[in-house]
């Protein structure tokens, strides 16, 4: 049995924040924002760009591109953020209703910016084990930029957070864009390093918290996190990629395209160098910033638009999420001419 990607969809808000605006808000030199952080601009939500709503718009595009009748969808997995229209809400069920996927059932999953790759793994496993699940829609939105305080130096590495929605349709025995194997790694030593410190059960939200601007993302131990992350992060990126390749029967020498999240330019270049890839074998999302777990789908669509993907190409999707989690999946792109793997 094979599982293939039928289509993808992306929704990007019209409103943008420029590098100049980020520099002004953060009191950082413009050159640092553009060159070191790698941001020329990023989309931010407009008044109607709610998290689940953006995921629905992206899903509508994926359905149209794939010529898929919503009533043929068996399962919907919401891959967007928990920061959405309502605090306690199952978003996949709202998507089911809005899209007219009346024969589907749905649920939400979360692994921060690693959610899409994790959800692909969950979907593939469910399709392989359940004969009633043949077509799965993954969709969601992201606007964690709402939680950024540009005057807080501790969160500088998150100034690239943007907004948008993305979707992917997977189908059993689809002969194109075959999903191969995954590797996912989590490290709980980082689990409470980056949090919104108020608004949960430990510190219920109060008007005083709001007045002090505490309902924002913060780093509780910046020096400790930096030290520990420098020892592990980049190597874990490489490890999950190599492991996903090995499980799929490939090596890094055979990678044709890398769909990677937005991060600072030096880190992006490091990953490419370690894998022996050129800049042409990836897309740096400097005009998008980091739209969380939507980055990999956005990168795939941009690669198709720019002619960077052709039939038979070995494509790797790789992510990292606060918590910390790293994940990768190998995909044999396009129409298949022979057997999958070696």
Buried (B, 14 or more C-beta within 10 A) or exposed (E): EBBBBBBBBBBBBEEBBBBEBBBEBBEBEEEBBBBBBBBBBBBBBEEEBBBBBBBBBBBBBBBEBBEBEBEEBBBBBBBBBBBBEEEEBEBBBBBBEBBEBEEBEBEBBBBBBBBBBBBBBBBBEBBEEEEEBBBBBBBBBBBBBBBBBBEBEBBBBBBBBBBBBBBBBBBBEBEBBBBBBBBBBBBEEBEEBBBBBBBEEEEEBEEEBEEEEBBBBBBEBBEEBEEBBEEBBBEBBBBBBBBBBBBBBBEBEEBBBBBBBBBBBEBBBBBBEBBEBEEEBBBBBBBBBBBBBBBBBBBBBBBBEEEBBEEEBBBBBBBBBBBBBBBBBBBBBBEBEEEEBE
